[in-house]
Amino acid sequence: MARFEVKRWSAAHYTPRAEKSRMHMCAQGGAEVCGRDAEFTIVYPNGESIATCPEHLITYVRTRIKEDD
């Protein structure tokens, strides 16, 4: 079963090192790939957080579910 946590984006979710996520930008796919604002925080199973836009959130969920099949 795919397990992860999704929260509404907040700068408080990130360490100073997570510069793009703290700047309210989608950090999925690297700086050159996504220029959208983040609306959500994904907390990976290892406890790390990443800012994500709605489109990348959907992609992440689909990928995780597919990996569990």
Biopython code that builds the backbone (N, CA, C, O; Angstrom):
import numpy as np
from Bio.PDB.StructureBuilder import StructureBuilder

atoms = [
    (1, "MET", "N", (0.842, -1.179, 0.000)),
    (1, "MET", "CA", (0.000, 0.000, 0.000)),
    (1, "MET", "C", (0.890, 1.246, 0.000)),
    (1, "MET", "O", (1.824, 1.345, 0.796)),
    (2, "ALA", "N", (0.602, 2.184, -0.882)),
    (2, "ALA", "CA", (1.359, 3.437, -0.943)),
    (2, "ALA", "C", (1.017, 4.289, 0.278)),
    (2, "ALA", "O", (-0.153, 4.534, 0.576)),
    (3, "ARG", "N", (2.056, 4.731, 0.974)),
    (3, "ARG", "CA", (1.843, 5.583, 2.145)),
    (3, "ARG", "C", (2.695, 6.841, 2.019)),
    (3, "ARG", "O", (3.906, 6.779, 1.807)),
    (4, "PHE", "N", (2.037, 7.963, 2.153)),
    (4, "PHE", "CA", (2.718, 9.250, 2.160)),
    (4, "PHE", "C", (1.749, 10.246, 2.749)),
    (4, "PHE", "O", (0.563, 9.956, 2.908)),
    (5, "GLU", "N", (2.249, 11.407, 3.070)),
    (5, "GLU", "CA", (1.430, 12.450, 3.687)),
    (5, "GLU", "C", (1.424, 13.661, 2.771)),
    (5, "GLU", "O", (2.450, 14.017, 2.190)),
    (6, "VAL", "N", (0.267, 14.290, 2.644)),
    (6, "VAL", "CA", (0.144, 15.507, 1.857)),
    (6, "VAL", "C", (-0.458, 16.583, 2.752)),
    (6, "VAL", "O", (-1.449, 16.348, 3.443)),
    (7, "LYS", "N", (0.148, 17.759, 2.732)),
    (7, "LYS", "CA", (-0.323, 18.890, 3.527)),
    (7, "LYS", "C", (-0.455, 20.113, 2.620)),
    (7, "LYS", "O", (0.133, 20.171, 1.541)),
    (8, "ARG", "N", (-1.228, 21.072, 3.075)),
    (8, "ARG", "CA", (-1.230, 22.369, 2.399)),
    (8, "ARG", "C", (0.154, 22.985, 2.582)),
    (8, "ARG", "O", (0.733, 22.893, 3.664)),
    (9, "TRP", "N", (0.691, 23.614, 1.533)),
    (9, "TRP", "CA", (2.047, 24.157, 1.580)),
    (9, "TRP", "C", (2.219, 25.161, 2.701)),
    (9, "TRP", "O", (1.332, 25.973, 2.964)),
    (10, "SER", "N", (3.370, 25.101, 3.364)),
    (10, "SER", "CA", (3.775, 26.094, 4.355)),
    (10, "SER", "C", (5.295, 26.140, 4.374)),
    (10, "SER", "O", (5.943, 25.095, 4.327)),
    (11, "ALA", "N", (5.868, 27.325, 4.442)),
    (11, "ALA", "CA", (7.330, 27.456, 4.500)),
    (11, "ALA", "C", (7.895, 26.758, 5.725)),
    (11, "ALA", "O", (9.060, 26.361, 5.726)),
    (12, "ALA", "N", (7.096, 26.604, 6.759)),
    (12, "ALA", "CA", (7.547, 25.955, 7.992)),
    (12, "ALA", "C", (7.846, 24.465, 7.801)),
    (12, "ALA", "O", (8.477, 23.859, 8.667)),
    (13, "HIS", "N", (7.419, 23.868, 6.709)),
    (13, "HIS", "CA", (7.659, 22.450, 6.454)),
    (13, "HIS", "C", (9.090, 22.158, 6.016)),
    (13, "HIS", "O", (9.478, 20.992, 5.953)),
    (14, "TYR", "N", (9.884, 23.182, 5.712)),
    (14, "TYR", "CA", (11.158, 22.982, 5.033)),
    (14, "TYR", "C", (12.338, 23.549, 5.805)),
    (14, "TYR", "O", (12.215, 24.516, 6.556)),
    (15, "THR", "N", (13.476, 22.921, 5.597)),
    (15, "THR", "CA", (14.726, 23.414, 6.176)),
    (15, "THR", "C", (15.239, 24.560, 5.291)),
    (15, "THR", "O", (14.809, 24.693, 4.145)),
    (16, "PRO", "N", (16.135, 25.368, 5.805)),
    (16, "PRO", "CA", (16.698, 26.449, 4.983)),
    (16, "PRO", "C", (17.355, 25.931, 3.697)),
    (16, "PRO", "O", (17.413, 26.654, 2.702)),
    (17, "ARG", "N", (17.843, 24.704, 3.707)),
    (17, "ARG", "CA", (18.488, 24.120, 2.528)),
    (17, "ARG", "C", (17.490, 23.888, 1.387)),
    (17, "ARG", "O", (17.883, 23.870, 0.220)),
    (18, "ALA", "N", (16.227, 23.714, 1.707)),
    (18, "ALA", "CA", (15.186, 23.465, 0.699)),
    (18, "ALA", "C", (14.703, 24.796, 0.137)),
    (18, "ALA", "O", (13.537, 25.165, 0.280)),
    (19, "GLU", "N", (15.610, 25.497, -0.496)),
    (19, "GLU", "CA", (15.369, 26.879, -0.923)),
    (19, "GLU", "C", (14.153, 27.017, -1.840)),
    (19, "GLU", "O", (13.304, 27.878, -1.614)),
    (20, "LYS", "N", (14.064, 26.177, -2.868)),
    (20, "LYS", "CA", (12.953, 26.296, -3.817)),
    (20, "LYS", "C", (11.616, 26.029, -3.125)),
    (20, "LYS", "O", (10.647, 26.757, -3.344)),
    (21, "SER", "N", (11.563, 24.981, -2.286)),
    (21, "SER", "CA", (10.326, 24.664, -1.567)),
    (21, "SER", "C", (9.923, 25.806, -0.633)),
    (21, "SER", "O", (8.742, 26.140, -0.533)),
    (22, "ARG", "N", (10.901, 26.401, 0.048)),
    (22, "ARG", "CA", (10.609, 27.506, 0.971)),
    (22, "ARG", "C", (10.139, 28.751, 0.234)),
    (22, "ARG", "O", (9.444, 29.588, 0.810)),
    (23, "MET", "N", (10.515, 28.882, -1.048)),
    (23, "MET", "CA", (10.121, 30.050, -1.838)),
    (23, "MET", "C", (8.741, 29.875, -2.470)),
    (23, "MET", "O", (8.336, 30.683, -3.306)),
    (24, "HIS", "N", (8.014, 28.821, -2.073)),
    (24, "HIS", "CA", (6.650, 28.573, -2.555)),
    (24, "HIS", "C", (6.626, 28.145, -4.014)),
    (24, "HIS", "O", (5.664, 28.411, -4.735)),
    (25, "MET", "N", (7.700, 27.475, -4.446)),
    (25, "MET", "CA", (7.797, 26.989, -5.816)),
    (25, "MET", "C", (7.771, 25.467, -5.830)),
    (25, "MET", "O", (8.251, 24.827, -4.895)),
    (26, "CYS", "N", (7.217, 24.890, -6.879)),
    (26, "CYS", "CA", (7.197, 23.438, -7.031)),
    (26, "CYS", "C", (8.625, 22.948, -7.213)),
    (26, "CYS", "O", (9.324, 23.398, -8.121)),
    (27, "ALA", "N", (9.059, 22.042, -6.368)),
    (27, "ALA", "CA", (10.426, 21.512, -6.419)),
    (27, "ALA", "C", (10.497, 20.157, -7.112)),
    (27, "ALA", "O", (11.551, 19.521, -7.111)),
    (28, "GLN", "N", (9.408, 19.712, -7.695)),
    (28, "GLN", "CA", (9.402, 18.442, -8.405)),
    (28, "GLN", "C", (10.089, 18.601, -9.750)),
    (28, "GLN", "O", (9.787, 19.534, -10.494)),
    (29, "GLY", "N", (10.994, 17.715, -10.065)),
    (29, "GLY", "CA", (11.616, 17.715, -11.377)),
    (29, "GLY", "C", (12.767, 18.693, -11.548)),
    (29, "GLY", "O", (13.328, 18.786, -12.640)),
    (30, "GLY", "N", (13.129, 19.408, -10.527)),
    (30, "GLY", "CA", (14.253, 20.334, -10.621)),
    (30, "GLY", "C", (13.849, 21.723, -11.080)),
    (30, "GLY", "O", (12.749, 21.923, -11.596)),
    (31, "ALA", "N", (14.732, 22.665, -10.891)),
    (31, "ALA", "CA", (14.454, 24.079, -11.156)),
    (31, "ALA", "C", (14.142, 24.360, -12.619)),
    (31, "ALA", "O", (13.373, 25.274, -12.920)),
    (32, "GLU", "N", (14.724, 23.592, -13.530)),
    (32, "GLU", "CA", (14.524, 23.854, -14.946)),
    (32, "GLU", "C", (13.211, 23.297, -15.478)),
    (32, "GLU", "O", (12.795, 23.656, -16.580)),
    (33, "VAL", "N", (12.546, 22.423, -14.716)),
    (33, "VAL", "CA", (11.389, 21.702, -15.231)),
    (33, "VAL", "C", (10.060, 22.349, -14.864)),
    (33, "VAL", "O", (9.195, 22.487, -15.729)),
    (34, "CYS", "N", (9.871, 22.745, -13.626)),
    (34, "CYS", "CA", (8.567, 23.248, -13.182)),
    (34, "CYS", "C", (8.691, 24.662, -12.617)),
    (34, "CYS", "O", (9.439, 24.896, -11.667)),
    (35, "GLY", "N", (7.966, 25.581, -13.196)),
    (35, "GLY", "CA", (7.983, 26.961, -12.739)),
    (35, "GLY", "C", (6.718, 27.354, -11.997)),
    (35, "GLY", "O", (6.508, 28.532, -11.708)),
    (36, "ARG", "N", (5.863, 26.366, -11.682)),
    (36, "ARG", "CA", (4.591, 26.665, -11.019)),
    (36, "ARG", "C", (4.775, 26.890, -9.515)),
    (36, "ARG", "O", (5.739, 26.424, -8.907)),
    (37, "ASP", "N", (3.821, 27.618, -8.941)),
    (37, "ASP", "CA", (3.796, 27.784, -7.490)),
    (37, "ASP", "C", (3.392, 26.476, -6.819)),
    (37, "ASP", "O", (2.606, 25.701, -7.364)),
    (38, "ALA", "N", (3.934, 26.247, -5.642)),
    (38, "ALA", "CA", (3.573, 25.074, -4.856)),
    (38, "ALA", "C", (2.263, 25.341, -4.124)),
    (38, "ALA", "O", (2.027, 26.443, -3.628)),
    (39, "GLU", "N", (1.431, 24.335, -4.065)),
    (39, "GLU", "CA", (0.197, 24.416, -3.278)),
    (39, "GLU", "C", (0.180, 23.374, -2.169)),
    (39, "GLU", "O", (-0.598, 23.478, -1.220)),
    (40, "PHE", "N", (1.048, 22.363, -2.293)),
    (40, "PHE", "CA", (1.040, 21.252, -1.354)),
    (40, "PHE", "C", (2.456, 20.892, -0.933)),
    (40, "PHE", "O", (3.432, 21.242, -1.596)),
    (41, "THR", "N", (2.541, 20.188, 0.179)),
    (41, "THR", "CA", (3.779, 19.576, 0.642)),
    (41, "THR", "C", (3.562, 18.076, 0.659)),
    (41, "THR", "O", (2.595, 17.583, 1.241)),
    (42, "ILE", "N", (4.474, 17.347, 0.010)),
    (42, "ILE", "CA", (4.473, 15.888, 0.106)),
    (42, "ILE", "C", (5.537, 15.529, 1.132)),
    (42, "ILE", "O", (6.669, 16.007, 1.059)),
    (43, "VAL", "N", (5.165, 14.684, 2.088)),
    (43, "VAL", "CA", (6.131, 14.147, 3.037)),
    (43, "VAL", "C", (6.408, 12.714, 2.602)),
    (43, "VAL", "O", (5.553, 11.837, 2.723)),
    (44, "TYR", "N", (7.619, 12.492, 2.093)),
    (44, "TYR", "CA", (8.007, 11.171, 1.621)),
    (44, "TYR", "C", (8.068, 10.182, 2.785)),
    (44, "TYR", "O", (8.176, 10.595, 3.940)),
    (45, "PRO", "N", (7.999, 8.892, 2.497)),
    (45, "PRO", "CA", (8.079, 7.881, 3.568)),
    (45, "PRO", "C", (9.328, 8.006, 4.440)),
    (45, "PRO", "O", (9.304, 7.602, 5.603)),
    (46, "ASN", "N", (10.419, 8.557, 3.903)),
    (46, "ASN", "CA", (11.644, 8.724, 4.707)),
    (46, "ASN", "C", (11.611, 9.983, 5.570)),
    (46, "ASN", "O", (12.574, 10.269, 6.282)),
    (47, "GLY", "N", (10.499, 10.748, 5.515)),
    (47, "GLY", "CA", (10.329, 11.932, 6.354)),
    (47, "GLY", "C", (10.708, 13.245, 5.689)),
    (47, "GLY", "O", (10.452, 14.310, 6.251)),
    (48, "GLU", "N", (11.314, 13.197, 4.502)),
    (48, "GLU", "CA", (11.682, 14.425, 3.797)),
    (48, "GLU", "C", (10.445, 15.063, 3.177)),
    (48, "GLU", "O", (9.538, 14.366, 2.723)),
    (49, "SER", "N", (10.416, 16.397, 3.161)),
    (49, "SER", "CA", (9.295, 17.146, 2.581)),
    (49, "SER", "C", (9.720, 17.798, 1.283)),
    (49, "SER", "O", (10.875, 18.192, 1.124)),
    (50, "ILE", "N", (8.771, 17.912, 0.344)),
    (50, "ILE", "CA", (9.021, 18.600, -0.920)),
    (50, "ILE", "C", (7.765, 19.360, -1.325)),
    (50, "ILE", "O", (6.652, 18.848, -1.211)),
    (51, "ALA", "N", (7.958, 20.594, -1.800)),
    (51, "ALA", "CA", (6.840, 21.408, -2.269)),
    (51, "ALA", "C", (6.424, 20.924, -3.651)),
    (51, "ALA", "O", (7.265, 20.527, -4.458)),
    (52, "THR", "N", (5.120, 20.958, -3.917)),
    (52, "THR", "CA", (4.632, 20.470, -5.203)),
    (52, "THR", "C", (3.410, 21.246, -5.672)),
    (52, "THR", "O", (2.606, 21.723, -4.871)),
    (53, "CYS", "N", (3.293, 21.357, -6.987)),
    (53, "CYS", "CA", (2.102, 21.942, -7.597)),
    (53, "CYS", "C", (1.048, 20.833, -7.743)),
    (53, "CYS", "O", (1.378, 19.659, -7.577)),
    (54, "PRO", "N", (-0.197, 21.177, -8.048)),
    (54, "PRO", "CA", (-1.236, 20.147, -8.184)),
    (54, "PRO", "C", (-0.914, 19.091, -9.246)),
    (54, "PRO", "O", (-1.178, 17.906, -9.037)),
    (55, "GLU", "N", (-0.356, 19.502, -10.362)),
    (55, "GLU", "CA", (-0.052, 18.550, -11.434)),
    (55, "GLU", "C", (0.996, 17.530, -11.011)),
    (55, "GLU", "O", (0.857, 16.342, -11.299)),
    (56, "HIS", "N", (2.047, 17.987, -10.328)),
    (56, "HIS", "CA", (3.076, 17.062, -9.876)),
    (56, "HIS", "C", (2.596, 16.207, -8.700)),
    (56, "HIS", "O", (3.070, 15.086, -8.520)),
    (57, "LEU", "N", (1.669, 16.722, -7.906)),
    (57, "LEU", "CA", (1.088, 15.898, -6.842)),
    (57, "LEU", "C", (0.351, 14.703, -7.454)),
    (57, "LEU", "O", (0.504, 13.572, -6.993)),
    (58, "ILE", "N", (-0.433, 14.956, -8.475)),
    (58, "ILE", "CA", (-1.165, 13.875, -9.146)),
    (58, "ILE", "C", (-0.185, 12.861, -9.740)),
    (58, "ILE", "O", (-0.389, 11.654, -9.611)),
    (59, "THR", "N", (0.861, 13.339, -10.382)),
    (59, "THR", "CA", (1.871, 12.444, -10.953)),
    (59, "THR", "C", (2.523, 11.593, -9.869)),
    (59, "THR", "O", (2.715, 10.391, -10.054)),
    (60, "TYR", "N", (2.861, 12.208, -8.745)),
    (60, "TYR", "CA", (3.491, 11.473, -7.646)),
    (60, "TYR", "C", (2.563, 10.377, -7.129)),
    (60, "TYR", "O", (2.996, 9.242, -6.927)),
    (61, "VAL", "N", (1.296, 10.707, -6.915)),
    (61, "VAL", "CA", (0.337, 9.722, -6.412)),
    (61, "VAL", "C", (0.203, 8.563, -7.397)),
    (61, "VAL", "O", (0.233, 7.401, -6.991)),
    (62, "ARG", "N", (0.058, 8.861, -8.665)),
    (62, "ARG", "CA", (-0.057, 7.797, -9.682)),
    (62, "ARG", "C", (1.180, 6.908, -9.688)),
    (62, "ARG", "O", (1.068, 5.684, -9.766)),
    (63, "THR", "N", (2.344, 7.511, -9.607)),
    (63, "THR", "CA", (3.593, 6.735, -9.610)),
    (63, "THR", "C", (3.665, 5.813, -8.408)),
    (63, "THR", "O", (4.002, 4.636, -8.538)),
    (64, "ARG", "N", (3.344, 6.353, -7.228)),
    (64, "ARG", "CA", (3.398, 5.528, -6.005)),
    (64, "ARG", "C", (2.411, 4.375, -6.059)),
    (64, "ARG", "O", (2.740, 3.259, -5.656)),
    (65, "ILE", "N", (1.212, 4.628, -6.549)),
    (65, "ILE", "CA", (0.209, 3.568, -6.634)),
    (65, "ILE", "C", (0.661, 2.492, -7.645)),
    (65, "ILE", "O", (0.501, 1.295, -7.405)),
    (66, "LYS", "N", (1.213, 2.932, -8.748)),
    (66, "LYS", "CA", (1.698, 1.992, -9.769)),
    (66, "LYS", "C", (2.832, 1.130, -9.218)),
    (66, "LYS", "O", (2.905, -0.061, -9.522)),
    (67, "GLU", "N", (3.729, 1.724, -8.400)),
    (67, "GLU", "CA", (4.838, 0.975, -7.803)),
    (67, "GLU", "C", (4.339, -0.103, -6.850)),
    (67, "GLU", "O", (5.010, -1.117, -6.656)),
    (68, "ASP", "N", (3.173, 0.105, -6.257)),
    (68, "ASP", "CA", (2.617, -0.867, -5.307)),
    (68, "ASP", "C", (1.903, -2.023, -5.980)),
    (68, "ASP", "O", (1.635, -3.041, -5.341)),
    (69, "ASP", "N", (1.587, -1.883, -7.275)),
    (69, "ASP", "CA", (0.883, -2.957, -7.989)),
    (69, "ASP", "C", (1.760, -4.186, -8.160)),
    (69, "ASP", "O", (1.322, -5.180, -8.739)),
]
sb = StructureBuilder()
sb.init_structure("model")
sb.init_model(0)
sb.init_chain("A")
sb.init_seg("    ")
for serial, (resi, resn, name, xyz) in enumerate(atoms, 1):
    if name == "N":
        sb.init_residue(resn, " ", resi, " ")
    sb.init_atom(name, np.array(xyz, "f"), 0.0, 1.0, " ", f" {name:<3s}", serial, name[0])
structure = sb.get_structure()
